[in-house]
Amino acid sequence: MKKPMKRFFTSTGIVNKEAIIKRINEFLQTHGVSNSNRIREIIKIVSDSDNSNVQDTLVHHELYEIGKIIIFLGEQYPELVVKAITTDGISETNRNKDSKGRNTQFELLVASIFLQAGFDIEFGEPDIYFHFRDQRYNIACKRPKSKRKVLYNIKSACNQIDQQNGIGIVLLDLTPTFSEKIAEYGSLQNMPGMSKKLIWDDFLCAHYKKIEKFSKEKVAAIHCFSSMNSRVQNSTVCHLFDYNIEIKKNRTEEDNLHYIINKIQSIDPSNFGPLV
């Protein structure tokens, strides 16, 4: 009998903002990145702000995301990392801007998470893939900028996966989509409850039949991330809200997804490896 996968998971950890900024600056200097680009603007805003509003929260989120990418993938894929973190404008909330850089950035973040979990990832169609126990797993990464585009992105990701052989997982970053609503809850104690209500209850479960139809025959799981950051005294706390909905009709006895998802959900959001 195939094992059910975890449905939702919340993880919290304290991160060292100054050490992350130092590591990013070292990477930028090593690769001759100019002073006029998105990552430089992010560093300036984060250094000057107190993470007290939604825009600040999104910028802090990006800083930690970029830091993790540089630490785990910067040496192996420097050109891809530089292109991702310097493309696009600074405003995450401008929904009319092109986001090719941030889309690639999310693919890199997903790759770094799977790498931390012990999987040997490769970049290629649909976005990322890896082999485990003689099976191929295809990951399509999407970063919808508004709630009304989430289902469209899930359908698009499922279509990408359907073109490949193997088991499919759709990965979504819902931080820019739901961050404003989550932030309205205000306190740390309320954030997990609000995130669960918006993403799990009111969206994934409410639209399960549509999502199941989009999945066709190869997508076995829709995995969603949402990340928020907050200040506690002099420390920055990272909250990762992690949601996984399985497509039961596409699961098999040998799909290993229970093991894979548990490995992914075990990654500490505050783990930035060797910062110095």
C-alpha positions in Angstrom: 0.0 0.0 0.0 1.5 3.4 -1.0 2.1 5.8 1.9 0.3 9.1 2.2 2.5 12.2 2.0 2.6 14.9 4.6 0.1 17.7 3.7 1.4 20.8 5.4 4.5 21.7 7.4 5.8 24.8 9.1 9.4 25.4 9.9 11.1 28.4 11.7 14.7 29.3 12.1 16.9 32.3 12.9 19.2 33.6 10.2 22.3 35.7 10.3 21.5 38.6 7.9 25.0 40.2 8.1 26.8 37.0 7.3 24.5 36.4 4.4 25.1 39.9 3.0 28.9 39.4 3.4 28.8 36.1 1.5 26.7 37.6 -1.3 29.1 40.6 -1.6 32.1 38.3 -1.8 30.3 36.4 -4.7 29.5 39.6 -6.5 33.0 40.9 -6.2 34.5 37.6 -7.4 32.4 37.6 -10.5 32.7 41.3 -11.2 29.0 42.2 -10.8 28.4 45.9 -11.2 26.8 48.2 -8.6 23.6 48.9 -10.7 21.3 45.9 -10.5 18.6 44.2 -8.4 20.8 42.3 -5.9 22.7 45.5 -5.1 19.4 47.4 -4.5 18.2 44.5 -2.3 21.2 44.7 -0.1 20.8 48.4 0.3 17.1 48.2 1.2 17.7 45.3 3.6 20.6 47.1 5.3 18.4 50.2 5.8 15.0 48.7 6.6 13.4 47.1 9.6 11.4 44.5 7.7 8.2 46.2 8.9 6.0 46.2 5.8 5.1 43.8 3.0 7.6 45.2 0.5 10.4 45.0 3.1 9.3 41.4 3.9 9.5 40.4 0.2 12.9 42.0 -0.2 14.2 40.2 2.9 12.8 37.0 1.5 14.7 37.6 -1.7 18.0 38.2 0.1 17.8 34.9 2.0 16.7 33.1 -1.1 19.7 34.5 -3.1 22.1 33.8 -0.2 21.1 30.2 -0.2 21.4 29.9 -4.0 24.9 31.4 -3.9 26.1 29.2 -1.1 24.9 25.9 -2.6 25.1 26.6 -6.3 27.3 29.7 -6.8 30.5 27.8 -7.5 28.9 25.2 -9.8 26.7 27.5 -11.8 28.1 31.1 -11.4 26.9 32.5 -14.8 23.3 31.2 -14.3 23.2 32.5 -10.7 24.6 36.0 -11.7 22.0 36.3 -14.5 19.1 35.3 -12.2 19.9 37.7 -9.4 20.7 40.7 -11.5 17.8 40.6 -13.9 14.4 42.3 -13.2 13.6 45.4 -11.2 13.5 45.7 -7.5 9.7 45.9 -7.0 8.3 42.5 -6.3 4.8 43.9 -6.1 4.8 45.3 -9.6 2.7 42.6 -11.3 3.2 44.0 -14.8 7.0 43.6 -14.9 8.7 40.7 -16.6 10.2 38.3 -14.0 12.5 36.0 -16.0 15.3 36.6 -13.5 13.1 35.7 -10.5 11.7 32.7 -12.3 15.2 31.3 -12.8 16.0 32.3 -9.3 13.2 30.1 -8.0 14.4 27.2 -10.1 17.8 27.6 -8.6 16.3 27.7 -5.1 14.4 24.5 -5.7 17.6 22.9 -7.1 19.5 24.0 -3.9 16.8 22.5 -1.7 16.9 19.1 -3.5 20.7 19.2 -3.4 20.6 19.7 0.4 18.2 16.8 0.6 20.8 14.6 -1.1 19.5 14.4 -4.7 21.8 14.9 -7.7 19.8 17.4 -9.7 20.2 18.4 -13.4 18.8 21.4 -15.2 16.7 20.5 -18.2 13.1 20.0 -19.3 10.7 20.6 -17.7 13.0 22.7 -15.4 14.9 20.3 -13.1 15.2 16.5 -13.0 16.9 13.9 -11.0 17.2 10.1 -10.9 16.5 8.1 -7.7 16.2 4.3 -7.4 16.1 3.8 -11.1 13.3 6.3 -11.7 13.4 9.8 -13.2 11.6 12.6 -11.4 10.7 15.8 -13.3 10.2 19.1 -11.5 8.4 22.1 -13.1 8.9 25.3 -11.1 6.4 28.2 -11.2 6.2 31.5 -9.4 2.8 33.1 -10.0 2.6 36.8 -9.2 -1.1 36.9 -8.4 -3.7 34.5 -7.0 -5.7 34.4 -10.2 -2.7 33.0 -12.1 -1.9 30.1 -9.8 -4.2 27.6 -11.5 -2.9 28.7 -14.9 0.6 28.1 -13.7 -0.2 24.7 -12.3 -1.8 23.7 -15.6 1.2 25.0 -17.6 3.6 23.1 -15.3 1.6 19.8 -15.7 1.7 20.2 -19.5 5.5 20.6 -19.3 5.8 17.5 -17.2 3.5 15.5 -19.5 6.1 15.8 -22.3 8.7 13.9 -20.3 9.1 10.3 -19.2 9.0 9.8 -15.4 7.2 11.0 -12.3 6.2 14.6 -12.0 6.3 17.1 -9.2 5.0 20.7 -9.6 6.8 23.2 -7.3 5.2 26.6 -6.7 6.5 29.7 -4.8 3.4 31.4 -3.5 5.3 34.0 -1.4 4.5 37.0 -3.8 1.0 35.7 -4.3 -0.2 35.4 -0.7 2.4 37.5 1.3 0.3 40.6 1.7 -2.7 38.6 3.1 -0.5 36.5 5.4 1.2 39.7 6.7 -2.2 41.1 7.7 -2.3 38.6 10.5 0.6 40.4 12.1 1.9 38.3 14.9 4.2 35.3 14.6 1.6 33.1 16.3 -1.0 33.8 13.7 1.1 33.5 10.5 1.0 29.7 10.3 -2.7 29.7 10.7 -3.3 32.4 8.1 -0.9 30.7 5.7 -2.7 27.3 6.1 -6.1 28.9 5.6 -5.2 30.9 2.4 -3.0 28.3 0.7 -4.1 24.9 2.0 -7.8 25.3 2.9 -9.0 28.0 0.6 -6.9 27.2 -2.4 -5.3 23.8 -2.8 -8.2 21.8 -1.2 -10.9 24.0 -2.7 -9.5 23.5 -6.2 -8.4 19.9 -5.9 -10.7 18.6 -8.6 -9.4 21.1 -11.2 -5.8 20.4 -10.1 -6.3 16.7 -10.4 -7.7 17.2 -14.0 -4.7 19.3 -14.9 -2.3 16.7 -13.7 -3.1 14.2 -16.5 -1.2 11.0 -15.9 2.3 11.9 -14.7 2.1 14.6 -12.0 1.9 12.9 -8.6 2.3 15.9 -6.3 1.9 19.7 -6.2 4.3 21.2 -3.7 4.0 24.8 -2.5 6.3 27.0 -0.6 5.6 30.4 1.0 8.2 32.2 3.1 7.9 35.1 5.5 10.5 36.9 7.6 10.1 38.8 10.8 12.1 40.6 13.5 12.5 39.2 17.0 14.7 41.5 19.0 17.9 41.8 17.0 17.4 38.6 15.0 15.7 37.8 11.8 13.4 34.8 11.9 12.6 32.9 8.7 9.2 31.1 8.5 8.8 28.5 5.8 5.2 27.3 5.1 5.4 24.1 3.1 2.3 22.5 1.5 2.1 19.2 -0.4 -1.0 17.9 -2.1 -0.8 14.4 -3.7 -2.5 13.4 -6.9 -3.7 10.0 -5.7 -4.7 8.7 -9.1 -1.1 9.1 -10.4 0.7 7.6 -7.4 2.1 4.1 -7.6 3.5 1.6 -5.0 7.1 2.3 -6.2 7.0 6.1 -6.7 9.2 6.9 -3.6 7.4 10.2 -3.2 6.7 9.8 0.5 10.5 9.5 1.1 11.3 12.4 -1.3 8.8 14.8 0.1 9.8 14.0 3.7 13.4 14.7 2.8 12.5 18.0 1.2 10.4 19.0 4.2 13.2 18.2 6.6 15.4 21.0 5.2 15.9 23.7 7.8 15.0 27.1 6.2 17.8 28.7 8.3 20.4 26.3 7.1 22.8 28.3 4.9 25.7 25.9 5.1 29.1 27.4 5.6 28.5 31.2 5.6 32.1 32.2 6.2 
